[in-house]
Amino acid sequence: MKKYKVYAKRYLVCFILGPLFMILESCGEFILPYINANIINVGAATGDIPYILKSGLWMLLIAIGMLATGVLGANFAIRGSSHLAADLRQDIFDRIQKFSFANIDAFSTGSLITRITNDITQIQNFTQTLLRGVFRSPVMLLGALVMSFALNPQLALVIFLVVPLLGTAIYLIIRAASPRYSRMQEQLDILNTDISETITNERVIKSFVREDNEKEKFALINDKLMDKSLSALKLMILLQPISTAAINITTLAVVWFAGRQIMVGSMELGTLTAFITYLTQILMSLNMLAMIILQGSRAAASDRRITQVLQAKIDLTDDGAARPDKMIAKGDIEFRNVSFRYFKENTEWVLEHINLKINAGEMVGVIGSTGSGKSTLVSLIPRLYDVDEGQVLVDGTDVRDLSLYHLRESVSAVLQKNTLFSGTISENLRWGNEEASEEEMMRAAEVAHADAFIRSFPDGYETELGQGGVNLSGGQKQRLCIARALLKNPKILILDDSTSAVDTATEAGIRHAFKTRLDGVTKIVIAQRITSVIDADQIIVLDNGRVAGCGRHDELIASCIPYQEIYYSQKEGRETANG
């Protein structure tokens, strides 16, 4: 947990004063029984009222001091642990924002949510407990031991018979509980993933009438989490009854031995009262230390999971960029013998030996069967993934030599999954350009053929969208995403099957707008329908991760067999549909 030193230094006052005030509070814990013993042995035995009042006043002052130091110690502990958790949560979130697609693929959504919430909460709780008890418990333990020996060395030997037994029991419990906490957190990942997936896809679930199936699935996952939680927590529950039993047994032993001493006059009643109090403090201190250690074992499991995120190697950086200051001026694109695979241990390539040249300002179509590598191909241009072999060049420069910021600022991509955010339509559009004027926003919407339906809403561009744009149709969401991408004023525009939900007339209007109003912008359109790319300057045909053909529509019809197969199958489908 060395990394937490950085966070502790930021709030050093809390991490120093918190334990300090708790130590001061614990000092009162072993002073009060001694004063109380003297009240019984001296004041009550002799009827010395002034002595009793004086001692009582001291006890009151000490109690008030304990109250003040306890409150201050708890306050600093809470502040320190809360700030640590907030900073840690922010750092993990910032780290996730730097993740490449490959990094994101290594963690499930539910797992990342668990780590940034529940796991950090465990660290926060442990830190708070540590600040309040890590010094208080040992001080109380040692102070009570010293005072018990000072009162009656012979009787104090009883403690040495109980403490090793209690310590051994605590050790065995902690050792057994630690791996169970790890399994519990892993099962919590699975639960959060299922919840996230179910809520996101609630409409699909309802449309297929799968509610009962999802309930059964969730119940199974929830029961597994309950079982793993019980497996871990039931061991923790054993601490309290074991400690209580140790206190009761030791108290009985002390009372038995002390009773004999009182009968022969070698021990006073007040001393016995104080000794029992010190005995309770010793055993409770051990119990508190055990709770800290046990909570620490749970926090250690969470720490390992947090560390996995913080230390995940980010494979896409621009640290080694040779030309980090270069801006994209034109939008020329070239693939030189590019090969790629998602998992480096795989023997099969997703893309293999790709050689392409796309001139600035061209309209390029990419077509091919499902799984041919179309989306992967365009993902390499803004460096959402890095090539395994070969080069991807923009304006003659390897994209790995450009800064990620300048590269991605010049590339707008509308990916397959159209994502909108809670807020107004204008707020969503301005994701492309926060400083965009009303005129610029409306112009982008016009090119995307979104302006008309936006104005049909009572609030127009200030219409509030539900989470993910649930109050819009699929085609409307696609057009808003296109408008958002256009508002960025990119040099390269990538549309990954982004007009699949719009009608053919609207799609034709969007293509025409691209041709007439986006001069100088390199446009790459991935499509399933040949009609979507039929008038492109060049069409790239992918087949099993390789370029099967490249040229205009009439050229490919004459020479490219995979293109012919797609074209005629779609033509037959249209003729069949038309009767």
N, C-alpha and C positions, 0 to 999 in steps of 0.2 A: 503494500500500500504506500510506497514511496511517493507516488504521484500526488497523493493527498496533501503532502507537505506544501505544495504550491498553493493550494486553496487555504490551508491553515495560516500561511504567512500573510495572506490578504486580510484576515480577520484575527490577527495575533492577539489583540486585546481580549476578544471573547475566549480564545483558546487558553489564555493565561488566567484571566480573572475568574472564569467559570469554575475550574478546578480549585483555585485558591479560596474562593468563598465557600465551596463545599467542604474543603479541609477545615476551615474555621468553624463551620457548622458542626462537623464531626467531633471537634475538640470539646464542644459543650456536651456531647453525648456521654463521654466518660468522666466529665467533671461533676455533672448533676448527681449521679448515683453516690459519689463519694460524699458530697455535701449532705445528701439525704440520710446517708448512714450515720453521719455525725449528729444530725438532728435527733435521730432515734437514740443513739448510744450516749450522747452527752446532754442534749437539751431535754428530751423526754424523760430520760433516766433520772436526771437531777432536778427536773422541774424548772430549768433555767429559761424563762419566757423571753428575756431580751436576746439570748443566744439563738433561740428558735426564730424570732422575728428577723434578726440580722441575717441568719442563714437563708431564711425564706426570701428575703429581699434580694440576696445574691442570686438565688435560683431564678427569681423573676427576671432580673436583669440579663442573666445568661440565656434564659428562654427567649427573651425579646431579641437578643443578639443573634441567636440561632435562627429565629424567624426571618430577620433581616438578611442575614448571610445566605440562608437557604433560598429565599426569593431571588436575591441578586444572582446567586450561582445558577439557579434554574433559568433565569432570564438570559444570561450570557450563553448558557449551553444551548438554549433554543435558538437564539440569534445566530450563533456560530454554525450550528448544524444546518439551519435553514439556508443561510448564505452559501455554505458549501454545496448543498444539494442543488440550489438554483444555478450556481456557476457550473457545476458538473453537468447538469441537465442542458445548459446552454452550449457547453463545449461538445457534448455528444451530438446535439442537434446540428451545430456548425460542422462537425465532422461528417455527418450523414449528407449534408449539402455538398460536400466535396467528393462524395462517392461517385464512381463511375457506374454504368449499368451493370458491369460485372460484379462490383462490390455489392450493389443492391441485390443482385441475384443470389448472393451468398447468404443473405439473411431474409427470413420471411418478414412480411409486414407486421404480423402479430408479435414476432420475436423482438423487433426493434421497438415496438410500442411498450412491451413489457420491460425492456431494458431501460428505456427513458422515463418510465413511470415507476413501476413496482420495485425494480432493482435499486433505483436511486433512493426510493423511499426507505428501503432496508438500510442503505448506507447512512441516510439521514438519521434514522432511529438509533442505529448503533453509535453514531457519533455523539448524539445527544446523551445517550446512556453512558457512554465513555466519559464525556466531560463531567457528568454529574457523579459518577461512581468510581472512576478508575483510581483516583487518589483518596476519595472519601472512605471507600471500603477498607483499603489497607491501613489508613490512619486509624479508623475505628477499631479494626482488628488488633493492631499492635497496641493501641492505647488501652483497650479493654484487657488484653493479655497482661500488660504491665501492671495495671491497677488490680487485677485479680490476684497476681502473684504478690503484690504489695499487701493486699488484705489477708491472704492466707495461702502461703506457698504449697502446703500439703494438699489442700483441697483443690488447688489449681491443677494438680497432676491429673485429675479426672478428665480435664479438657484434652490432654494429650492422648487419651485413650479413644476419644470420640472423633477428634478432628481428622486423623488419618483415614478412618473408616468412611467418614462423610466425603472427604476429598477423593477417595478411590471411587465411590459411587458417582460422584459428579463427573469425574474423568471418563468413566465408562459410558455415561449418558451422552456426553458431548461427542465422544468418538463415534458412537452409533448414529447420532442425529445429523452430523455434518453432511454425509453423502445423500441423505434423504432430503435435505433442503435443496440440494442441487437438482435432484429429480423432480421436486415439487415445482421449482422455477421453470424447468423445461416443459412440464405439463401445462403450466400457465401460459407459456408461449403458444402452445397448440390451441388452448382455449381462446386466447385473444385473436389468433389468426382466423379461427372459425367464426367468431363474432364479427370481425371486420368483413370477412367474405360474405357472410349471411346478410348483414345489414346493407352492404353495398349492392348486393344482387337481389334484394327483396322483391323487386318487380318481376324478375325472371322466375323466382321461386313461386310466386303467386300465379303467374301465367301458366306454369306447368303443374300447379296444384301439388307442390312438394312440401307444404308446410309440415305435415306429419313426419315426413322423412327427416327434415331438418331438425325437428324437435327430438326425434329419436337419436340422431347423430350428436346433437348438443348434449342430451342427457347422458350419453355414453362418455363423452369427453369430460363433462362436468363430474360424473361419478369417479372417473379416474383421478381427476384433480383432488376430489374429496378424499379418496383413498390414500393418495400420496401425502396430502396435507395431514391427515390423521396419523399416518405412519411416522411423520416427523414430529408433529406437535404432541402426540401422546407421550413421547419420551421427555419432552420439555415439562409436561404436566407432572411427571414423577418427581421433579425437583422439590416442589412445595411439600408434598406429604413426607418425603424422605427427610427434608430439613426439619419439619415439624416433629416428626418422630424422634429425630436426634436431639432436638431441644427438650422434648418431654422426658425422654429416657435419662438424659444427662441431668436435668433438673431434679428428677426423682433421686438419682444417685447422690447429687450434691446435698439435697435436703436430708437424706438418710445419714450421710457422714457428718454433715453440719449439726444435725439434731443431737448426735452423740456429744459433739464438742460443746454445744450450748448447755447440755445437761451437766457436764463436768466443769463448766465455767471458763473454758478456754476460748470461747467465741461468743460474740455479742449478736443480738438479733438484727441490729442495724447492718452489721457487717454481712450477715447472710442475705439480707434483702439486696444490698449493693452487689454482692457476688453473683446472685442469680441474674440480676440485670446485666452485669458484664458478660456472663455466660451467654445470655440471649443475644447480646450484641456481637459476640464472637461468631456464633453460629449463623446469625443473620448476615454478617459481613461475608462469610464464606458463601452463603446462598446468593448474595448480591454479586459477588465475583463470578460465581458459576453462571448466573444469568447474563452477565456481560460477556463471558467467554462463549456461551451458547448463542447469544445474539450475534457475537462476532463471527461464529462459524457460519451462520446464515448470511451475514453480510459478506463473508469471504466468497461464498458461492455467487452472490450478486456481483461482487467485485471482479471475479473472473469473467463474467459475462459482459460487464461494462468495459473491461480491458480489451476484450475481443473486438469491440467496436472502435475504441480509441486507438488501438494498435493495428487495425486492419490496414494492410498495405494498399494504398490508393495507386492503382496502376495507370491512371491518367492524370498526369500533371504537366505543367509547362516549365518545370524547374530546369530542364536541359534544353529549352528552346533556343535555337541559334539566332532567331530573328523575332524576339518577343514584341518589338515595337512596330513591326510591319502591319499595315492595315490592308484589308482586302479592297482592291480598287476596281477590278473588272468582274471577276466571277468565273474565270476559266477553271475547268476541273479536268484532272487527268488521273486515271488509275494505271499504274505500272506494275504488271505482273503481281496483282494483289491476291493473297490467299488469307483465309480467316476461318477460325473455329472458336466456338464459345468456350469449350473446355479443352485445355491444352493437352490433357491426357487422351483425348479422342484421336482416333486415327483417320476419321473421315472429316473432310473439309466442308464447311458451309458454303464458302466461296473459294474458287480455285482458279488461279492464273487469269485474273480479270485484267484486261487491257482495254481502256476506253479513253476517248477524248471528247469533252463537251466544251464547246466554245461559249464565251460570255454572251448572254442575251438570248441563247437558244431556248426553245421549248422542246424538252426531251421527255419521251414516254418510256416507262419501264413496265414490261409485261412478262408474264410467265405463270406457270402453274403454282398452286399453293405449295409452299416449302422450297421454292426455287432459289430463295435468297434475296428477294427484291428489297424488303425492309432492311435487311442486314447491310446491303450494298449502300443505301443512302445514309445509314447510321454512321458509316465510316467517314463521311464528309465533315460533319461537325465534331468528330472525335467522340461520339458516344461510346464507341469501342475503338480500340487500336488494331491495326492490321498485324498479323503474325509474320507475313512475308510481303515484300514489295513496298510500294509507296502510294499514298494518295496525295496529290498536289493541288493546291488552289493558287491560281496566279503564279504558277511555276515554282511554288515553295511547298515543301513537305509540311503537311498540317501539324506534324509533331514539332516543327521548328517555329510555329506560330504560338502566340499566347492563346490560351483557351478563351479568354475574354474577347479578344479582337476577332477570333475565328467565329465564335458563336454569336457575337453581335452582328456579324455579317450574314449569318445563315438563319433563316426562319424555317422551322419544320412543323408541319401539322401531321402528327403521327396518327396511327390507326385508331387509338383510343382518344377520342375527343374529350378533353377535360376542361370544365368550367368551374369557377369558384363561387362561393356565396358572395353576394353583393349585387350591385347594379350591372346592367349591360355595359355602360360606359366604363365602370371600374374594371370589368373583365377585358374590354378592348384595350384599355390603357396599360395592360400588362405588356403589350408590345412597345409602348412608348408613353411613359408617365407624363411627359410634357406635351403630348399631342393636343392640338387645338380641336375645337368642335368640328371645324371644316375638314381637317385631316381625318378625323375619326369617321365622319360621314362619307368621305370620299373612299376610304378603305372599305366601308360597309357596302357602298354602291358597287365596287368592283367584285365583291364577294356575293352580290345579289342578296344582301341581308337588310339593306336600308328599308325596303318596303315593308317587310313583316315587323321590323323594329318599330316603325312609325305607326303600325296598326295597333300597338299596345297603348292603353290610356296614358301611361307614363313615358312612352317612347324609350329613349336611351337611358332613362333613369328607372326603368322597370327592374324590380328586385327579382333576382334569380334564386331559386331554391338550391340546396346543396347539390353540386354537380350539374346544375341546370335542369333539374327534374321537371320543371314546368315548360320545357321546350321539346319540340320534336327532334328526332335524330338529325334530319336535314337542317333544321334551324341551328342546332348546336354546331354542325359541321361548318356552316357558313359563318357563324360568329368566330370560330377558331381560325378560319381562313382570313377573315377581316383583321383579327388580332395579329396574325402573322404578317399581313401586309403593312399594318401600322408601324411595324418595326423598320420599314424601309430597307429591306435586305438586298444584298447583292445576289444571293442565292435563295430561292424559294423551293422547298420540298413539300410535296403533297403526297402523303402515303395513304392511298385509297380514301381520300378525304372528301370525295363527292359521291360515295356509294349510296348514301341515303337520300340524295336529291333526285328529282325527276330529270329526265333527259333534256327537256327544254331549258331548265335552270342550269344544268351542267353545261349545255352548249353556250348559254349566255356567259357563264364564268370563263369558259375557254376563250371566247371571243374577247372578253375584257382583258384577259391575260395577254392576248396577242396585240391588242391595240393600245393598252394603257400601261403596260409594264415593260416598255422598251429598256434595254440595258440590264434587266434582271434575268439571271439564269433560272429557268423554271424546270423542275424535275417532277413529273407526275407519275406516280405508281398507280396502276389501275388494273381492275379485273376485266373491264369491258374494252374491247378494241376501239369502239366508238369514242371512248374518252381520250384516246391518244392518236386517232387516225390522221389528224392534221398536224402532228408534231414535226419539228424539223428533223428529228431522228428518233427512231424507236429502238430501244434495247430489249432484246429477247433473252431472258434467262431460263436455263433448263438444268436442273440439278446442280446449281451453283456455278455454272459456266455460261459464258456468253455464246448463245446459239446463233445469234444474228444481230445485225445492227444496220439500220438504214431507214429510208422512208417506207411508207405503207406499200406502195406499188412494188418497190424493190424486194421487200420481205415476202410479199405474196408470191413473187416469182422464184425466190431462192431459198427461203427458210421454212423447213418442214414443220418445226414446232409452232411457228407463227401461223402457218396454213391450218394446222389442226385446230388451234384456238379460234381462228377466224371463222372457219366453216362450221365448227360445232356451235358457236354463238349465232351464226347466220341461220342454221337449221333450227335452233331454239327459238329465234324470233319468228321464223316462218310458221313453226308449229303453234306458237302462242297466238299468232294472228289468224290461225285457221286455214 
